[in-house]
Structure formats: C-alpha cells, structure tokens
C-alpha cells in the first residue's frame, strides 16, 4: 500500500507542477526535479528508494518509444555522421575525461572513477526529448540532440559493463571482449527491435479495433525491451529501433480514428511517467547523500567539477561538428555549438545505471566508493536538468537559431494551400470523368475555393450525403499524399507535417465509418 500511495502522490505532484510550469512557460522536467528535491528535504519525509529494475522495465520503454516515434527519419539521414561521432567518440572521451578527473579530485580509485565516467558519459533521451519538446529549434538541430541521446546507449552500456567488471573483479578486460560486447548489444538490439517492429506492423495491418490497437501500441515497447534483455542484448536499442521503424510507417498501419486515439493515450502515458520519473530524480538525491560515509563532504564541489568538465568537453566536440549543420558557409558556429551542448542533459537513465552498481566485489567485500558514485551521478543529473533545463529556452532565443512563430505560420499556411490546390485539381479531374454526382462535386469545389480564399484549414460540414462523404474521403486521401510529397521534398518541417496530419485525421474521423 505504501508503494501505491507513493506513486499516487508523485502523479498528483507531477500534475500540479506541470500545470504550474505550463502557465509560467517553465520546462516541466526542471521544475519536477526541484519539487521532488524540496519534498525530500522536508523534515520527517521517509527515505525514498526505487529499485533500478523498476525504472528500467516499467518507466523507460514507453518514454523511449515515444521519443523514437517523434524522431524525423528524413532529418536523421542528414545528420547521421555527427550523430555517429557523438554517440561513439564523445561518449568514450567523456568517460575517460570524467574518470581521470574523479581520480584527481575524489577519493575514488581508478576502477570506480571510470565507473562514474561511464555512467555520466551519455546524454539522456527522456530528458532531452522532454526539454526540447517546446523549443523552436531547426529540424536538423533538434534531431541531432535527440538522435544522439537515443543511439548512444550501446556505447555507454559497454563502457559501464567494462568498468563494473574491472571494479568488481579487480582485473583487466580485453579489448576484444569489449568490441564483441558492443556488437552484441548494438547489433542484437537493432535486430530484435526491427523484428518486433515487423511483427507488430503485420498485426496492426490486420487489426481495425481501436482498443486492440491501443493495447498493441502500449505493449510494443515492453515486448521489444524484455525480448532484447532476455537474449542479453540492449533493450534500449531495441525499443528505439522499433519506435523509429513504426513511427515512420504509422500512417500506413492504421486509419485516422485509431491514430487520434493512440496519440491521446500516449500523451497521457508519457505525461504520467515523465511526472513520476523526474520527481524521483529529486527525491533520490537526499536519500543517497544520507548514505555517504564520513569524509565525503566535498561532494557538491566534486559534482560541479564533473558537470563543468562534461559541458566543456561537449563544446569542444560540438564546435567543429556544428559546421555540418549549417545550410551554407560550413563554418563552425559558437552559437550552434553552445545550444547543442546545453541541450544535451543527463537524466534518469544514468541514475538507473548507477543504482544497478553491485554492492560487493567478487570476493564478497563491500564495493568501495559505490555511495559516492551514486551521489555524484544524482547530483550531476540534478544540476544538468535544473541549470541547463531552466536556461535552455533563453539560450536558444538569444542564439538566433529559434524559428520565429511567423516562419512556422507561413510554412503551415503555404502547406495548407498546397493541400487544397491538390484536392481541387482532383475534383476537377473527377468532374471531367463524370464519375461522381455533379452536386457533390460542385459542393466540394465551393468548399475548397472558400478555403483557398480564406486561408483556412477547415471548411466545416459541407454536406451529409453518401456521395459527398465518399468524395470527401477521396479528397482527404489526395491531401495526405500531397502532404507526404511536401515532406519528402523537404518543403515542410516534421512539426508542420505532424500538425497537418493531425488536422486531416480529425476531419476524416469526423466523417464517420465508410
């Protein structure tokens, strides 16, 4: 009962904080961390501990899946080189740099210092997606930071396993073993995720029941994660691959009514889980600090030094890579490098990894330095979520990279006009073929012309006859095809595509069953 009460309290807390954050235009994850921290510091609050397997199995799969589905595969193809460099090179460099720094400024031995480096080396997809959801970043920049956080799991997990093997067994691990382990985690996770996506796609093509579709969509990330972990590959990679594949083909697997329902259900699930998980980050830190051994009073300054080192190293890597994101000139940009650096926060995944560090060595002795690694990890996570999260929007606005609302509005208006013109051309073609009643064609033509003149996106209910409804469904199909053409031709952003797709789905669902 206590666990149920705790979860309900976190949901209520998250709802209240998220509502306040939305009204004040403050990033909800940052405020949720502060709220959890404030609650944990209240005298008499019981110690809060969450098993890492609970976070890994219950919370992460749907959040990762939702982040992967939002990823624009078109934009990903344009930034795969810098994403690869960051997901491999920067993670390795960060782990090495933090390990060396920890040896110099903390009482940790070299093995546990490298464990700390491996834990905090990678950015967190849950935090990055949650913070970036309301930013008006250009598509390629947003995809870069999101894709990097989604695809660096295999690298960080291999480093973590190597570091734990050294710390627990006090022995060396060969480079061949590390390479083989990486291939198993990344390659195996990719294969499992693709296989799960293929099976789910076959099932969803043959399912027309909204309830079954919703259940399948909710179960898919858990199935990918559990299956991958059961064959000792990366569950995170499997979930990400399944989400990217199914997100790209989602419009072909279901109809408009089901897509609207899935979108609403997943919005609720993501909101609840994010509210819980970011509150947990704040609640955990005071509990971990209480378990620190004597003589660890310098941990706040040590955490600041580790966070500063991660940021400085990230800027050094991002400055030359920023040239690949510029549409012209191809010169490194301090502003772009600064925004991408500041957007790469740590989050719940590093904390879950730190909590899974074994308690003892191979000979049964207590693992030295485990408590300090946990505290430093949690502190770095809190620092990045609060400091970077609260200042990210201001940095984006001052950098000049943010897309102006007028730019987005013009793009959307032009896209709507293109959809309506494609629909009008189809209606004129049908009129020439005399395949539909002239009254229905005339009514549809008047409605589309009114849209073009007014620049509106919704013509309202223009008729209720079966012939007209059938014609309207055909027109929506033509508009869907035109929308995909505009997106594939890089004439509109992924954000505009999703907004217009949602409007078309609402209009089609409002027509009722065929």
C-alpha positions in Angstrom: 0.0 0.0 0.0 2.9 2.4 0.7 4.3 1.9 -2.8 0.8 2.6 -4.3 0.4 5.7 -2.1 3.9 7.0 -3.2 3.1 6.6 -6.9 -0.3 8.4 -6.4 1.5 11.2 -4.6 4.1 11.5 -7.4 1.3 11.6 -10.0 -0.6 14.4 -8.1 2.7 16.3 -7.5 3.6 15.9 -11.2 0.2 17.1 -12.4 0.3 20.2 -10.2 3.9 21.1 -11.1 3.3 20.5 -14.8 0.2 22.7 -14.8 2.2 25.5 -13.0 5.1 25.1 -15.4 2.9 25.4 -18.4 1.3 28.6 -17.2 4.7 30.1 -16.4 6.3 28.7 -19.6 8.9 26.9 -17.5 10.3 23.4 -18.5 8.3 20.9 -16.5 11.2 18.4 -16.0 13.4 21.0 -14.3 10.6 22.1 -12.0 9.7 18.4 -11.3 13.2 17.7 -10.1 13.2 20.8 -7.9 9.7 19.8 -6.5 11.0 16.2 -5.7 14.1 17.7 -4.0 12.0 20.1 -1.9 9.7 17.3 -0.8 12.7 15.1 0.1 14.2 17.8 2.3 11.0 18.3 4.4 11.8 17.0 7.9 10.2 13.6 8.6 10.0 12.6 4.9 10.9 8.9 4.8 13.9 7.8 2.7 12.9 7.2 -0.9 14.5 4.3 -2.8 13.5 2.9 -6.2 14.9 -0.3 -7.5 16.8 0.3 -10.8 14.9 -2.6 -12.5 11.6 -0.8 -11.8 12.8 2.3 -13.7 14.4 0.2 -16.4 11.4 -2.1 -17.0 8.3 0.0 -16.1 9.2 3.6 -16.9 11.8 3.7 -19.7 10.4 1.6 -22.5 7.3 3.7 -23.3 9.2 7.0 -22.8 12.0 5.8 -25.2 9.4 4.5 -27.7 7.5 7.8 -27.7 10.8 9.7 -28.2 11.8 7.4 -31.1 8.5 7.7 -32.8 8.9 11.5 -32.7 12.3 11.3 -34.4 12.2 12.5 -38.0 13.9 9.8 -40.1 14.2 12.2 -43.0 16.2 14.7 -40.9 18.2 11.8 -39.3 19.6 10.9 -42.7 21.1 14.3 -43.0 22.9 14.3 -39.6 23.9 10.6 -39.2 27.6 11.5 -39.4 27.7 13.9 -36.4 25.3 11.6 -34.5 27.7 8.7 -35.0 30.7 10.8 -33.9 28.9 11.9 -30.8 27.3 8.6 -29.9 30.7 6.8 -30.1 33.6 9.3 -29.8 32.1 11.8 -27.4 30.9 9.1 -25.0 34.3 7.5 -24.9 36.0 10.8 -24.5 33.6 11.9 -21.7 34.0 8.7 -19.8 37.8 8.9 -20.0 37.9 12.6 -19.0 35.5 12.2 -16.1 37.4 9.1 -14.9 40.7 11.0 -14.9 39.1 14.0 -13.2 37.5 11.8 -10.5 40.8 10.2 -9.7 42.4 13.6 -9.2 39.7 15.3 -7.1 37.8 12.5 -5.3 38.9 9.6 -3.1 37.7 7.1 -5.7 40.1 4.6 -7.0 40.7 4.3 -10.7 38.2 1.5 -11.3 35.3 3.2 -9.6 36.3 6.6 -11.1 35.9 5.0 -14.6 32.5 3.6 -13.5 31.4 7.2 -12.7 32.7 8.3 -16.1 30.8 5.5 -17.9 27.6 6.3 -16.1 27.5 10.1 -16.8 29.1 10.0 -20.2 25.9 9.8 -22.3 23.1 12.2 -22.6 19.6 11.0 -21.7 16.9 10.6 -24.3 14.0 11.0 -21.9 15.3 14.3 -20.6 16.4 15.6 -24.0 13.1 14.9 -25.6 11.1 16.4 -22.7 13.1 19.6 -22.6 13.2 20.0 -26.4 9.6 19.4 -27.0 8.6 23.1 -26.7 11.7 24.6 -28.3 11.5 26.1 -31.8 14.8 24.6 -32.9 15.5 23.9 -36.6 14.7 20.3 -37.5 18.3 19.2 -38.0 19.4 20.6 -34.7 16.6 19.0 -32.8 17.1 15.7 -34.5 20.9 15.8 -33.8 20.5 16.1 -30.0 17.6 13.7 -29.9 19.2 11.1 -32.0 22.5 11.3 -30.2 20.7 10.6 -26.9 18.8 7.7 -28.4 21.7 6.0 -30.1 24.5 6.3 -27.5 23.1 3.6 -25.2 25.1 0.8 -26.6 28.4 2.7 -26.2 27.7 3.8 -22.7 26.4 0.4 -21.6 29.5 -1.4 -22.9 31.7 1.1 -21.1 29.6 0.6 -18.0 30.0 -3.2 -18.2 33.7 -2.9 -18.7 34.1 -0.6 -15.8 32.0 -2.8 -13.5 33.9 -5.9 -14.5 37.2 -4.1 -13.6 35.9 -2.7 -10.3 34.2 -5.8 -9.1 36.8 -8.4 -10.2 39.8 -6.0 -9.8 41.1 -7.4 -13.1 41.6 -6.2 -16.7 39.1 -6.7 -19.5 40.5 -7.3 -23.0 39.7 -5.0 -25.9 38.4 -7.9 -28.0 35.8 -8.7 -25.3 34.6 -5.0 -25.3 34.3 -5.0 -29.1 32.3 -8.2 -29.1 30.1 -7.0 -26.3 29.4 -3.8 -28.2 28.5 -5.7 -31.3 26.2 -8.0 -29.3 24.4 -5.1 -27.6 24.1 -2.7 -30.6 23.7 -5.3 -33.3 21.5 -7.6 -31.3 19.3 -4.8 -30.0 18.9 -3.5 -33.5 17.9 -6.9 -34.9 15.4 -7.5 -32.1 13.9 -4.1 -32.5 13.5 -4.5 -36.2 12.0 -8.0 -35.8 9.5 -6.7 -33.2 8.5 -3.8 -35.4 8.0 -6.2 -38.4 5.7 -8.5 -36.4 3.8 -5.6 -34.9 3.3 -4.0 -38.3 1.8 -7.3 -39.7 -0.6 -7.5 -36.7 -1.6 -3.8 -36.9 -2.3 -4.1 -40.6 -4.9 -6.8 -39.8 -6.4 -5.0 -36.8 -9.2 -2.5 -37.1 -10.3 -2.4 -33.4 -9.3 0.8 -31.6 -9.0 -1.0 -28.2 -6.8 -3.8 -29.6 -4.7 -1.2 -31.5 -4.2 0.8 -28.3 -3.2 -2.3 -26.3 -0.7 -3.4 -29.0 0.8 0.1 -29.1 1.3 0.1 -25.3 2.7 -3.4 -25.2 5.2 -2.9 -28.1 7.9 -1.1 -26.2 7.8 -3.5 -23.3 7.9 -6.5 -25.7 11.0 -5.1 -27.5 12.7 -4.3 -24.2 12.0 -7.6 -22.5 12.8 -9.8 -25.5 16.1 -8.0 -26.1 17.2 -8.2 -22.5 16.3 -11.9 -22.4 18.8 -12.6 -25.2 21.4 -10.4 -23.5 21.3 -7.5 -26.0 20.4 -3.8 -25.5 16.8 -3.4 -24.6 17.1 0.3 -25.0 18.4 0.0 -28.6 15.6 -2.5 -29.4 12.9 -0.1 -28.2 14.5 2.8 -30.1 14.7 0.9 -33.4 11.2 -0.4 -33.0 9.9 3.1 -32.4 11.7 4.7 -35.3 10.6 2.0 -37.7 6.9 2.0 -36.6 6.9 5.8 -36.3 7.8 6.1 -40.0 5.1 3.7 -41.2 2.4 4.6 -38.6 0.2 6.4 -41.2 0.0 3.3 -43.3 -0.8 0.9 -40.5 -3.9 2.5 -39.1 -6.8 4.8 -40.0 -7.3 8.3 -38.8 -9.7 7.4 -36.0 -7.2 5.0 -34.4 -4.2 7.4 -34.9 -6.1 10.1 -33.0 -6.9 7.6 -30.1 -3.3 6.3 -30.0 -2.0 9.9 -29.9 -4.3 10.8 -27.0 -3.5 7.7 -25.0 0.3 8.0 -25.4 0.1 11.7 -24.5 -1.4 10.7 -21.1 1.0 7.8 -20.6 4.1 10.0 -21.3 2.8 12.8 -19.1 2.3 10.5 -16.2 5.6 8.6 -16.5 7.6 11.8 -17.0 5.9 13.4 -14.0 6.9 10.4 -11.9 10.4 9.8 -13.2 11.7 13.4 -12.9 10.2 13.7 -9.4 12.1 10.5 -8.5 15.4 12.1 -9.5 14.9 14.9 -7.0 13.6 12.6 -4.3 16.6 10.2 -4.6 19.4 12.7 -4.0 18.9 13.5 -0.3 18.5 9.7 0.4 21.7 8.9 -1.3 23.5 11.7 0.5 22.5 10.3 3.9 24.2 7.1 3.0 27.6 8.7 2.3 30.5 7.6 4.5 32.3 10.2 6.7 34.8 12.4 4.9 32.7 12.9 1.8 31.7 16.4 2.5 33.3 17.8 -0.7 30.8 16.0 -3.0 28.9 19.2 -4.1 32.1 20.8 -5.5 33.2 17.5 -7.0 29.8 17.2 -8.7 30.2 20.8 -10.0 33.6 19.9 -11.4 32.3 16.8 -13.2 29.4 18.7 -14.7 31.6 21.5 -15.9 34.1 19.0 -17.4 31.2 17.3 -19.3 30.0 20.7 -20.7 33.4 21.9 -21.7 34.3 18.7 -23.4 30.9 18.7 -25.2 31.5 22.2 -26.5 35.0 21.2 -27.8 33.4 18.4 -29.7 30.4 20.3 -31.0 32.3 23.3 -32.3 33.8 21.5 -35.4 30.7 19.4 -35.8 28.4 22.4 -35.9 29.7 23.2 -39.5 27.8 20.1 -40.7 24.5 21.6 -39.5 24.8 24.9 -41.2 22.9 25.3 -44.5 25.7 27.4 -46.0 29.2 28.6 -45.2 30.0 25.4 -43.3 31.9 27.4 -40.7 31.9 26.3 -37.1 29.4 28.3 -35.0 29.8 29.1 -31.3 26.1 29.8 -31.0 25.1 26.5 -32.6 27.7 24.6 -30.6 26.5 26.2 -27.4 22.8 25.4 -28.0 23.5 21.8 -28.9 25.8 21.5 -25.9 23.3 23.0 -23.5 20.5 20.7 -24.9 22.5 17.6 -24.0 21.3 17.0 -20.5 21.7 13.9 -18.2 18.6 12.3 -16.8 17.0 9.2 -15.4 19.0 6.6 -17.4 22.4 7.4 -15.8 20.7 7.3 -12.4 19.2 3.9 -13.1 22.6 2.7 -14.2 24.3 4.0 -11.1 21.7 2.3 -8.9 22.4 -1.0 -10.5 26.1 -1.0 -9.5 26.8 -4.2 -7.4 27.1 -3.9 -3.7 30.1 -6.2 -3.3 33.2 -7.3 -5.1 33.8 -10.8 -6.4 35.3 -11.9 -3.1 32.3 -10.6 -1.1 33.7 -7.4 0.3 31.8 -4.2 0.1 32.4 -2.3 -3.1 34.4 0.8 -2.1 33.2 4.2 -3.4 29.7 3.0 -4.5 27.9 5.5 -2.4 30.0 8.4 -3.7 29.4 7.4 -7.3 25.7 7.3 -6.7 25.7 10.7 -5.1 27.9 12.3 -7.8 25.7 10.8 -10.5 22.5 12.0 -9.0 24.0 15.5 -8.3 25.2 15.8 -11.9 21.7 14.8 -13.2 20.0 17.3 -11.0 22.5 20.1 -12.0 22.0 19.5 -15.7 18.3 19.2 -15.5 17.8 22.3 -13.4 20.6 24.6 -14.6 20.6 23.7 -18.3 16.9 23.0 -18.4 15.8 26.3 -16.9 18.2 28.4 -19.1 17.9 26.4 -22.4 14.9 28.3 -23.8 16.6 31.7 -23.1 19.9 30.5 -24.7 18.0 29.3 -27.8 16.2 32.6 -28.1 19.4 34.7 -27.8 21.3 32.4 -30.2 19.1 33.4 -33.1 18.5 29.8 -34.0 14.9 29.6 -32.8 12.3 29.5 -35.6 10.1 32.6 -35.5 6.4 32.0 -35.0 5.8 33.9 -38.2 8.1 31.5 -40.1 6.2 28.5 -38.8 2.8 30.1 -39.6 3.9 31.0 -43.1 5.1 27.4 -43.8 1.9 25.9 -42.4 -0.3 28.3 -44.4 1.6 27.6 -47.7 1.3 23.8 -47.0 -2.4 24.1 -46.4 -2.8 26.0 -49.7 -0.8 23.3 -51.5 -3.1 20.6 -50.0 -6.2 22.4 -51.0 -5.0 23.0 -54.6 -4.1 19.3 -55.0 -7.6 18.5 -53.7 -9.2 21.0 -56.1 -7.2 19.5 -59.1 -8.5 16.1 -58.1 -12.1 17.3 -58.0 -11.7 18.9 -61.5 -10.4 15.6 -62.8 -13.4 13.7 -61.4 -15.7 16.3 -62.9 -14.2 15.6 -66.3 -14.6 11.9 -65.8 -18.3 12.3 -64.6 -17.6 9.6 -62.1 -19.4 11.4 -59.2 -22.7 13.3 -58.9 -22.3 16.9 -60.1 -24.0 18.3 -57.0 -21.4 16.6 -54.7 -18.5 17.8 -56.9 -19.9 21.4 -57.0 -20.3 21.5 -53.3 -16.7 20.2 -52.7 -15.4 22.7 -55.3 -17.1 25.6 -53.5 -15.7 24.5 -50.1 -12.1 24.1 -51.4 -12.3 27.5 -53.2 -13.5 29.1 -49.9 -10.6 27.6 -48.1 -8.1 28.9 -50.6 -9.6 32.4 -50.4 -9.8 32.5 -46.6 -6.5 30.6 -46.0 -8.4 28.4 -43.5 -7.8 24.8 -42.8 -11.3 23.6 -42.0 -14.3 24.0 -44.3 -16.8 22.7 -41.8 -19.6 20.3 -42.7 -20.4 20.9 -46.3 -22.9 18.0 -46.8 -24.0 14.7 -45.4 -25.0 12.6 -48.5 -23.2 9.3 -49.0 -21.9 10.5 -52.4 -20.4 13.6 -50.8 -18.9 11.7 -47.9 -17.2 9.2 -50.2 -15.9 12.1 -52.3 -14.6 13.9 -49.2 -12.7 10.7 -48.1 -11.1 10.6 -51.6 -10.1 14.2 -51.3 -8.5 13.6 -47.9 -6.5 10.7 -49.4 -5.2 13.1 -52.1 -4.3 15.7 -49.4 -2.5 13.0 -47.4 -0.5 12.1 -50.5 0.4 15.7 -51.1 1.4 16.2 -47.5 3.8 13.3 -47.8 5.2 14.7 -51.0 5.8 18.1 -49.4 7.6 16.4 -46.5 9.7 14.1 -48.7 10.7 17.1 -50.8 11.9 19.0 -47.7 9.4 21.7 -48.3 7.9 21.5 -44.8 9.3 20.6 -41.4 8.4 17.5 -39.4 6.5 19.7 -37.0 4.3 21.1 -39.7 3.7 17.7 -41.2 2.5 16.3 -37.8 0.2 19.2 -37.2 -1.4 19.0 -40.7 -1.6 15.2 -40.4 -3.4 15.6 -37.1 -5.9 18.0 -38.7 -6.6 15.7 -41.6 -7.1 12.8 -39.3 -9.6 14.8 -37.2 -11.5 15.7 -40.4 -11.5 12.1 -41.7 -12.6 10.7 -38.3 -15.4 13.2 -38.2 -16.9 11.7 -41.4 -17.7 8.5 -39.6 -17.4 4.9 -40.8 -17.1 4.4 -44.6 
